[in-house]
Amino acid sequence: MDDSCLTDLAGYKIHYGTSPGSYSSTETVSVGTLSCNSSSTSNACGTIQTCTYTVHGLPAGTWYFAIQAFDATAEESGHSNVAVKIVP
């Protein structure tokens, strides 16, 4: 994708696993199923929304996550920066 404003965002692929860069699981989430709130922040494309999604059932350990956005034609972005969550 080319940094232009997204007009046909369809959803996200949430990749996760126990090693950074090696994701054993993926959940696909459509935009309509996310819990989102508009923030007071905006950019050239409009108001920025903050959305949340919870991956359930992870056993104890360190988990690494990366996200990809995809549009209505199934074109995908690159992976996001890696996020880490330690499940006690």
A tleap script that builds the chain and sets N, CA, C and O, in Angstrom:
source leaprc.protein.ff14SB
mol = sequence {
  NMET ASP ASP SER CYS LEU THR ASP LEU ALA
  GLY TYR LYS ILE HIE TYR GLY THR SER PRO
  GLY SER TYR SER SER THR GLU THR VAL SER
  VAL GLY THR LEU SER CYS ASN SER SER SER
  THR SER ASN ALA CYS GLY THR ILE GLN THR
  CYS THR TYR THR VAL HIE GLY LEU PRO ALA
  GLY THR TRP TYR PHE ALA ILE GLN ALA PHE
  ASP ALA THR ALA GLU GLU SER GLY HIE SER
  ASN VAL ALA VAL LYS ILE VAL CPRO
}
set mol.1.N position { 0.855 -1.161 0.000 }
set mol.1.CA position { 0.000 0.000 0.000 }
set mol.1.C position { 0.903 1.226 0.000 }
set mol.1.O position { 2.077 1.135 0.357 }
set mol.2.N position { 0.367 2.354 -0.393 }
set mol.2.CA position { 1.214 3.498 -0.729 }
set mol.2.C position { 1.035 4.737 0.146 }
set mol.2.O position { 1.334 5.836 -0.320 }
set mol.3.N position { 0.576 4.621 1.353 }
set mol.3.CA position { 0.361 5.734 2.285 }
set mol.3.C position { -0.793 6.654 1.904 }
set mol.3.O position { -0.965 7.704 2.522 }
set mol.4.N position { -1.593 6.280 0.892 }
set mol.4.CA position { -2.768 7.075 0.574 }
set mol.4.C position { -3.864 6.756 1.591 }
set mol.4.O position { -3.777 5.760 2.310 }
set mol.5.N position { -4.881 7.593 1.646 }
set mol.5.CA position { -5.985 7.378 2.588 }
set mol.5.C position { -6.730 6.095 2.235 }
set mol.5.O position { -7.011 5.835 1.065 }
set mol.6.N position { -7.045 5.307 3.240 }
set mol.6.CA position { -7.781 4.069 3.015 }
set mol.6.C position { -9.266 4.383 2.849 }
set mol.6.O position { -9.881 5.005 3.715 }
set mol.7.N position { -9.820 3.955 1.748 }
set mol.7.CA position { -11.242 4.181 1.505 }
set mol.7.C position { -12.017 2.872 1.450 }
set mol.7.O position { -13.248 2.875 1.467 }
set mol.8.N position { -11.302 1.755 1.384 }
set mol.8.CA position { -11.983 0.466 1.280 }
set mol.8.C position { -11.371 -0.570 2.226 }
set mol.8.O position { -11.255 -1.744 1.873 }
set mol.9.N position { -10.981 -0.133 3.430 }
set mol.9.CA position { -10.431 -1.047 4.425 }
set mol.9.C position { -11.482 -2.095 4.769 }
set mol.9.O position { -12.609 -1.754 5.129 }
set mol.10.N position { -11.116 -3.362 4.659 }
set mol.10.CA position { -12.058 -4.446 4.938 }
set mol.10.C position { -11.781 -5.128 6.274 }
set mol.10.O position { -12.700 -5.644 6.910 }
set mol.11.N position { -10.518 -5.133 6.703 }
set mol.11.CA position { -10.220 -5.795 7.964 }
set mol.11.C position { -8.742 -5.915 8.223 }
set mol.11.O position { -7.914 -5.251 7.598 }
set mol.12.N position { -8.430 -6.803 9.187 }
set mol.12.CA position { -7.053 -7.000 9.625 }
set mol.12.C position { -6.778 -8.481 9.795 }
set mol.12.O position { -7.676 -9.255 10.125 }
set mol.13.N position { -5.536 -8.870 9.569 }
set mol.13.CA position { -5.065 -10.213 9.907 }
set mol.13.C position { -4.137 -10.045 11.096 }
set mol.13.O position { -3.149 -9.313 11.027 }
set mol.14.N position { -4.458 -10.724 12.181 }
set mol.14.CA position { -3.665 -10.668 13.400 }
set mol.14.C position { -2.849 -11.954 13.452 }
set mol.14.O position { -3.391 -13.043 13.642 }
set mol.15.N position { -1.543 -11.809 13.282 }
set mol.15.CA position { -0.629 -12.951 13.291 }
set mol.15.C position { 0.025 -13.020 14.667 }
set mol.15.O position { 0.430 -11.993 15.212 }
set mol.16.N position { 0.131 -14.222 15.232 }
set mol.16.CA position { 0.771 -14.338 16.545 }
set mol.16.C position { 1.406 -15.704 16.733 }
set mol.16.O position { 1.007 -16.694 16.119 }
set mol.17.N position { 2.416 -15.724 17.607 }
set mol.17.CA position { 3.133 -16.953 17.920 }
set mol.17.C position { 4.116 -16.701 19.039 }
set mol.17.O position { 4.163 -15.607 19.601 }
set mol.18.N position { 4.898 -17.707 19.360 }
set mol.18.CA position { 5.816 -17.613 20.489 }
set mol.18.C position { 7.231 -17.192 20.090 }
set mol.18.O position { 8.125 -17.158 20.935 }
set mol.19.N position { 7.441 -16.871 18.817 }
set mol.19.CA position { 8.723 -16.344 18.345 }
set mol.19.C position { 8.465 -15.121 17.478 }
set mol.19.O position { 7.556 -15.138 16.648 }
set mol.20.N position { 9.250 -14.054 17.655 }
set mol.20.CA position { 9.051 -12.886 16.804 }
set mol.20.C position { 9.353 -13.241 15.347 }
set mol.20.O position { 10.386 -13.841 15.048 }
set mol.21.N position { 8.450 -12.867 14.452 }
set mol.21.CA position { 8.633 -13.123 13.030 }
set mol.21.C position { 8.226 -14.516 12.592 }
set mol.21.O position { 8.244 -14.806 11.395 }
set mol.22.N position { 7.862 -15.383 13.517 }
set mol.22.CA position { 7.423 -16.740 13.202 }
set mol.22.C position { 6.066 -16.950 13.862 }
set mol.22.O position { 5.976 -17.356 15.021 }
set mol.23.N position { 5.014 -16.665 13.102 }
set mol.23.CA position { 3.662 -16.650 13.665 }
set mol.23.C position { 2.930 -17.929 13.289 }
set mol.23.O position { 2.715 -18.210 12.109 }
set mol.24.N position { 2.550 -18.701 14.300 }
set mol.24.CA position { 1.907 -19.992 14.076 }
set mol.24.C position { 0.390 -19.886 13.934 }
set mol.24.O position { -0.262 -20.841 13.511 }
set mol.25.N position { -0.174 -18.729 14.287 }
set mol.25.CA position { -1.630 -18.562 14.226 }
set mol.25.C position { -1.989 -17.224 13.599 }
set mol.25.O position { -1.236 -16.255 13.692 }
set mol.26.N position { -3.148 -17.188 12.961 }
set mol.26.CA position { -3.660 -15.958 12.352 }
set mol.26.C position { -5.161 -15.892 12.581 }
set mol.26.O position { -5.874 -16.875 12.384 }
set mol.27.N position { -5.627 -14.737 12.994 }
set mol.27.CA position { -7.065 -14.489 13.082 }
set mol.27.C position { -7.391 -13.359 12.121 }
set mol.27.O position { -6.710 -12.333 12.102 }
set mol.28.N position { -8.434 -13.552 11.323 }
set mol.28.CA position { -8.883 -12.540 10.383 }
set mol.28.C position { -10.106 -11.858 10.971 }
set mol.28.O position { -11.072 -12.515 11.360 }
set mol.29.N position { -10.056 -10.532 11.032 }
set mol.29.CA position { -11.105 -9.755 11.681 }
set mol.29.C position { -11.626 -8.708 10.697 }
set mol.29.O position { -10.857 -7.883 10.204 }
set mol.30.N position { -12.923 -8.738 10.411 }
set mol.30.CA position { -13.487 -7.717 9.528 }
set mol.30.C position { -13.716 -6.429 10.310 }
set mol.30.O position { -13.922 -6.456 11.523 }
set mol.31.N position { -13.679 -5.324 9.619 }
set mol.31.CA position { -13.821 -4.019 10.256 }
set mol.31.C position { -15.120 -3.927 11.042 }
set mol.31.O position { -15.136 -3.343 12.125 }
set mol.32.N position { -16.187 -4.477 10.537 }
set mol.32.CA position { -17.491 -4.378 11.185 }
set mol.32.C position { -17.603 -5.094 12.516 }
set mol.32.O position { -18.534 -4.827 13.275 }
set mol.33.N position { -16.678 -6.000 12.822 }
set mol.33.CA position { -16.747 -6.735 14.080 }
set mol.33.C position { -15.861 -6.134 15.171 }
set mol.33.O position { -15.862 -6.617 16.303 }
set mol.34.N position { -15.110 -5.090 14.839 }
set mol.34.CA position { -14.221 -4.455 15.822 }
set mol.34.C position { -14.964 -3.461 16.690 }
set mol.34.O position { -15.958 -2.868 16.269 }
set mol.35.N position { -14.478 -3.288 17.892 }
set mol.35.CA position { -14.980 -2.254 18.798 }
set mol.35.C position { -14.085 -1.034 18.612 }
set mol.35.O position { -12.923 -1.049 19.019 }
set mol.36.N position { -14.621 0.030 17.995 }
set mol.36.CA position { -13.812 1.209 17.675 }
set mol.36.C position { -14.414 2.472 18.267 }
set mol.36.O position { -15.629 2.598 18.417 }
set mol.37.N position { -13.528 3.401 18.597 }
set mol.37.CA position { -13.931 4.717 19.090 }
set mol.37.C position { -13.157 5.779 18.343 }
set mol.37.O position { -11.961 5.626 18.095 }
set mol.38.N position { -13.834 6.851 17.984 }
set mol.38.CA position { -13.147 7.977 17.358 }
set mol.38.C position { -12.362 8.720 18.418 }
set mol.38.O position { -12.833 8.913 19.538 }
set mol.39.N position { -11.172 9.131 18.056 }
set mol.39.CA position { -10.349 9.898 18.986 }
set mol.39.C position { -10.458 11.370 18.625 }
set mol.39.O position { -11.136 11.730 17.663 }
set mol.40.N position { -9.803 12.203 19.382 }
set mol.40.CA position { -9.794 13.631 19.069 }
set mol.40.C position { -8.662 13.960 18.104 }
set mol.40.O position { -8.481 15.120 17.732 }
set mol.41.N position { -7.895 12.942 17.693 }
set mol.41.CA position { -6.779 13.130 16.779 }
set mol.41.C position { -7.253 12.940 15.349 }
set mol.41.O position { -8.069 12.062 15.067 }
set mol.42.N position { -6.740 13.762 14.454 }
set mol.42.CA position { -7.077 13.596 13.046 }
set mol.42.C position { -5.832 13.817 12.201 }
set mol.42.O position { -4.825 14.340 12.678 }
set mol.43.N position { -5.915 13.415 10.956 }
set mol.43.CA position { -4.850 13.642 9.992 }
set mol.43.C position { -5.489 14.040 8.669 }
set mol.43.O position { -6.678 14.354 8.628 }
set mol.44.N position { -4.728 14.032 7.602 }
set mol.44.CA position { -5.248 14.458 6.300 }
set mol.44.C position { -6.383 13.568 5.805 }
set mol.44.O position { -7.151 13.971 4.932 }
set mol.45.N position { -6.492 12.367 6.353 }
set mol.45.CA position { -7.539 11.430 5.926 }
set mol.45.C position { -8.806 11.517 6.769 }
set mol.45.O position { -9.828 10.939 6.402 }
set mol.46.N position { -8.756 12.230 7.891 }
set mol.46.CA position { -9.931 12.362 8.750 }
set mol.46.C position { -9.608 12.008 10.185 }
set mol.46.O position { -8.445 11.996 10.589 }
set mol.47.N position { -10.649 11.719 10.954 }
set mol.47.CA position { -10.498 11.370 12.367 }
set mol.47.C position { -9.913 9.967 12.494 }
set mol.47.O position { -10.323 9.043 11.792 }
set mol.48.N position { -8.963 9.827 13.385 }
set mol.48.CA position { -8.322 8.540 13.618 }
set mol.48.C position { -9.136 7.760 14.645 }
set mol.48.O position { -9.483 8.281 15.705 }
set mol.49.N position { -9.434 6.505 14.318 }
set mol.49.CA position { -10.171 5.658 15.245 }
set mol.49.C position { -9.217 4.730 15.984 }
set mol.49.O position { -8.200 4.303 15.438 }
set mol.50.N position { -9.556 4.428 17.224 }
set mol.50.CA position { -8.834 3.452 18.021 }
set mol.50.C position { -9.720 2.220 18.131 }
set mol.50.O position { -10.848 2.300 18.620 }
set mol.51.N position { -9.204 1.076 17.673 }
set mol.51.CA position { -9.984 -0.155 17.683 }
set mol.51.C position { -9.289 -1.196 18.557 }
set mol.51.O position { -8.063 -1.214 18.667 }
set mol.52.N position { -10.086 -2.057 19.170 }
set mol.52.CA position { -9.533 -3.120 20.005 }
set mol.52.C position { -10.063 -4.477 19.563 }
set mol.52.O position { -11.164 -4.601 19.025 }
set mol.53.N position { -9.244 -5.480 19.809 }
set mol.53.CA position { -9.617 -6.869 19.549 }
set mol.53.C position { -8.852 -7.721 20.552 }
set mol.53.O position { -7.680 -7.452 20.814 }
set mol.54.N position { -9.484 -8.733 21.112 }
set mol.54.CA position { -8.843 -9.589 22.094 }
set mol.54.C position { -8.695 -10.996 21.531 }
set mol.54.O position { -9.659 -11.587 21.044 }
set mol.55.N position { -7.480 -11.524 21.603 }
set mol.55.CA position { -7.219 -12.917 21.256 }
set mol.55.C position { -7.403 -13.710 22.546 }
set mol.55.O position { -6.712 -13.464 23.535 }
set mol.56.N position { -8.323 -14.648 22.537 }
set mol.56.CA position { -8.651 -15.422 23.742 }
set mol.56.C position { -7.942 -16.778 23.741 }
set mol.56.O position { -7.569 -17.304 22.692 }
set mol.57.N position { -7.768 -17.324 24.941 }
set mol.57.CA position { -7.297 -18.691 25.098 }
set mol.57.C position { -5.806 -18.900 24.961 }
set mol.57.O position { -5.370 -20.033 24.758 }
set mol.58.N position { -5.004 -17.851 25.064 }
set mol.58.CA position { -3.562 -18.041 24.966 }
set mol.58.C position { -3.023 -18.651 26.262 }
set mol.58.O position { -3.329 -18.158 27.347 }
set mol.59.N position { -2.231 -19.711 26.162 }
set mol.59.CA position { -1.624 -20.261 27.368 }
set mol.59.C position { -0.507 -19.343 27.876 }
set mol.59.O position { -0.071 -18.433 27.170 }
set mol.60.N position { -0.057 -19.587 29.090 }
set mol.60.CA position { 1.007 -18.779 29.680 }
set mol.60.C position { 2.242 -18.798 28.792 }
set mol.60.O position { 2.575 -19.818 28.189 }
set mol.61.N position { 2.908 -17.667 28.722 }
set mol.61.CA position { 4.126 -17.561 27.933 }
set mol.61.C position { 4.248 -16.180 27.314 }
set mol.61.O position { 3.427 -15.298 27.567 }
set mol.62.N position { 5.261 -16.003 26.515 }
set mol.62.CA position { 5.493 -14.745 25.802 }
set mol.62.C position { 4.976 -14.897 24.386 }
set mol.62.O position { 5.350 -15.832 23.678 }
set mol.63.N position { 4.111 -13.973 23.972 }
set mol.63.CA position { 3.471 -14.007 22.656 }
set mol.63.C position { 3.852 -12.769 21.857 }
set mol.63.O position { 3.917 -11.663 22.394 }
set mol.64.N position { 4.102 -12.970 20.575 }
set mol.64.CA position { 4.487 -11.895 19.660 }
set mol.64.C position { 3.380 -11.730 18.625 }
set mol.64.O position { 2.841 -12.709 18.109 }
set mol.65.N position { 3.054 -10.478 18.333 }
set mol.65.CA position { 1.953 -10.162 17.429 }
set mol.65.C position { 2.403 -9.211 16.327 }
set mol.65.O position { 3.234 -8.331 16.554 }
set mol.66.N position { 1.849 -9.395 15.134 }
set mol.66.CA position { 2.007 -8.446 14.035 }
set mol.66.C position { 0.676 -8.403 13.288 }
set mol.66.O position { -0.032 -9.406 13.205 }
set mol.67.N position { 0.350 -7.256 12.756 }
set mol.67.CA position { -0.951 -7.061 12.104 }
set mol.67.C position { -0.756 -6.618 10.665 }
set mol.67.O position { 0.177 -5.879 10.352 }
set mol.68.N position { -1.639 -7.074 9.798 }
set mol.68.CA position { -1.723 -6.617 8.417 }
set mol.68.C position { -3.131 -6.103 8.168 }
set mol.68.O position { -4.106 -6.700 8.625 }
set mol.69.N position { -3.236 -5.013 7.454 }
set mol.69.CA position { -4.540 -4.523 7.002 }
set mol.69.C position { -4.797 -5.095 5.609 }
set mol.69.O position { -3.863 -5.363 4.854 }
set mol.70.N position { -6.077 -5.277 5.281 }
set mol.70.CA position { -6.411 -5.674 3.914 }
set mol.70.C position { -7.641 -4.911 3.447 }
set mol.70.O position { -8.481 -4.500 4.248 }
set mol.71.N position { -7.729 -4.731 2.131 }
set mol.71.CA position { -8.842 -3.963 1.579 }
set mol.71.C position { -9.861 -4.887 0.914 }
set mol.71.O position { -9.735 -6.111 0.963 }
set mol.72.N position { -10.867 -4.282 0.296 }
set mol.72.CA position { -11.970 -5.039 -0.296 }
set mol.72.C position { -11.528 -5.945 -1.444 }
set mol.72.O position { -12.240 -6.887 -1.792 }
set mol.73.N position { -10.360 -5.671 -2.037 }
set mol.73.CA position { -9.854 -6.529 -3.116 }
set mol.73.C position { -8.832 -7.531 -2.609 }
set mol.73.O position { -8.166 -8.194 -3.405 }
set mol.74.N position { -8.699 -7.651 -1.282 }
set mol.74.CA position { -7.779 -8.576 -0.607 }
set mol.74.C position { -6.317 -8.159 -0.727 }
set mol.74.O position { -5.429 -8.962 -0.440 }
set mol.75.N position { -6.048 -6.937 -1.140 }
set mol.75.CA position { -4.667 -6.437 -1.143 }
set mol.75.C position { -4.262 -6.213 0.310 }
set mol.75.O position { -5.011 -5.622 1.088 }
set mol.76.N position { -3.064 -6.694 0.672 }
set mol.76.CA position { -2.621 -6.637 2.063 }
set mol.76.C position { -1.461 -5.665 2.234 }
set mol.76.O position { -0.637 -5.482 1.338 }
set mol.77.N position { -1.423 -5.054 3.400 }
set mol.77.CA position { -0.288 -4.218 3.767 }
set mol.77.C position { 0.855 -5.116 4.222 }
set mol.77.O position { 0.699 -6.333 4.320 }
set mol.78.N position { 1.989 -4.513 4.495 }
set mol.78.CA position { 3.068 -5.247 5.140 }
set mol.78.C position { 2.713 -5.473 6.598 }
set mol.78.O position { 1.705 -4.964 7.086 }
set mol.79.N position { 3.543 -6.235 7.287 }
set mol.79.CA position { 3.322 -6.462 8.714 }
set mol.79.C position { 3.613 -5.194 9.512 }
set mol.79.O position { 4.486 -4.406 9.148 }
set mol.80.N position { 2.882 -5.009 10.589 }
set mol.80.CA position { 3.136 -3.919 11.523 }
set mol.80.C position { 4.424 -4.212 12.297 }
set mol.80.O position { 5.037 -5.268 12.140 }
set mol.81.N position { 4.813 -3.262 13.125 }
set mol.81.CA position { 5.870 -3.540 14.090 }
set mol.81.C position { 5.382 -4.642 15.018 }
set mol.81.O position { 4.177 -4.822 15.199 }
set mol.82.N position { 6.306 -5.369 15.596 }
set mol.82.CA position { 5.956 -6.472 16.492 }
set mol.82.C position { 5.562 -5.936 17.870 }
set mol.82.O position { 6.218 -5.049 18.416 }
set mol.83.N position { 4.489 -6.486 18.414 }
set mol.83.CA position { 4.062 -6.193 19.779 }
set mol.83.C position { 4.247 -7.467 20.611 }
set mol.83.O position { 4.128 -8.576 20.090 }
set mol.84.N position { 4.534 -7.303 21.884 }
set mol.84.CA position { 4.790 -8.449 22.763 }
set mol.84.C position { 3.812 -8.412 23.936 }
set mol.84.O position { 3.544 -7.350 24.496 }
set mol.85.N position { 3.287 -9.569 24.299 }
set mol.85.CA position { 2.418 -9.710 25.463 }
set mol.85.C position { 2.857 -10.936 26.242 }
set mol.85.O position { 2.999 -12.023 25.681 }
set mol.86.N position { 3.073 -10.755 27.542 }
set mol.86.CA position { 3.412 -11.881 28.422 }
set mol.86.C position { 2.131 -12.292 29.153 }
set mol.86.O position { 1.531 -11.497 29.877 }
set mol.87.N position { 1.726 -13.544 28.949 }
set mol.87.CA position { 0.547 -14.085 29.608 }
set mol.87.C position { 1.036 -14.851 30.839 }
set mol.87.O position { 1.778 -15.825 30.712 }
set mol.88.N position { 0.622 -14.409 32.028 }
set mol.88.CA position { 1.102 -15.087 33.246 }
set mol.88.C position { 0.487 -16.465 33.435 }
set mol.88.O position { 0.794 -17.149 34.411 }
savepdb mol mol.pdb
quit
